[in-house]
Amino acid sequence: MEQVKARRRNSKIIIIINPLQNFHTSNSKYLLALHSCSESFGIAVKDLENRKPEIKRRIFHTGRSLSNKLLSCVDTLLPKKFWKQIVRISVVTGPGSFTSTRLTLSMARTISQQIDCSLDAISSFHLMAPRLQKYLPKKNIFAPFWIKDILPRRGVLAGKYQLKEIHKKSEFHEYIELLSPQLINNEIDLNPSINASDDLEKDIISLINYSQFHHDKRINSKWDKALPIYPTSPVDNKKPPEF
């Protein structure tokens, strides 16, 4: 339980309340979301036992120093003594920063294995699909589309997605990843396509909602199935799967 601090100033007592006051309790059951594919590190936490479930989130501008700050950043939003109460973790597997993605994924896998909780893994392109599809014509809302990113001197990195179902009760938009992010040769027609764009403030919320959906569906996601995506492999000439 977070403590309320009192400070005396000019014979008056000023009460300073921590914004996480009453958020952490011994009865809480948490969803934890981790996103580190950019130079910033996003964390979101949701207490499933709270009568009015709210998502606590924070963005840390760690740059390339995440290796020194990873544990302390998570501890800021969810102190270590409550980690045993995590019931599900979600993490982004890439594409993105090689080191940051690997560090965060390793941490998520370790916690998931140690406390025996599900670990939901999703690519950053898959996660941003609901946010980006709004830029396409609504008449083709259930049609497949591409998300792409042009890499200097490497080519086009792209993944293919399709809206599967809109769950009206939860307002969750479920998408299928038809083709995970990878380097695409010039012979593939990427149409329609949308340029990838980072919006960590929105995507970290989408990530924990993705995990909430899996939790509600009682989907058991194994930690050993969560693997990083490294699309900029030295083997650039590998043909993409047929679709």
ZILIN-V282313 format. One record per helix or strand. SS is the DSSP state (H for helix, E for strand). FROM is the first residue (numbers start at 0). TO is the last residue. If there is no record, write none. Layout:
# ZILIN-V282313
ss=SS from=FROM to=TO
ss=SS from=FROM to=TO
This chain:
# ZILIN-V282313
ss=E from=4 to=8
ss=E from=11 to=15
ss=E from=29 to=34
ss=E from=40 to=46
ss=E from=54 to=59
ss=H from=65 to=76
ss=H from=79 to=84
ss=E from=85 to=91
ss=H from=97 to=114
ss=E from=117 to=121
ss=H from=123 to=134
ss=H from=137 to=139
ss=E from=144 to=150
ss=E from=154 to=166
ss=E from=171 to=183
ss=E from=192 to=194
ss=H from=199 to=215
ss=H from=222 to=224
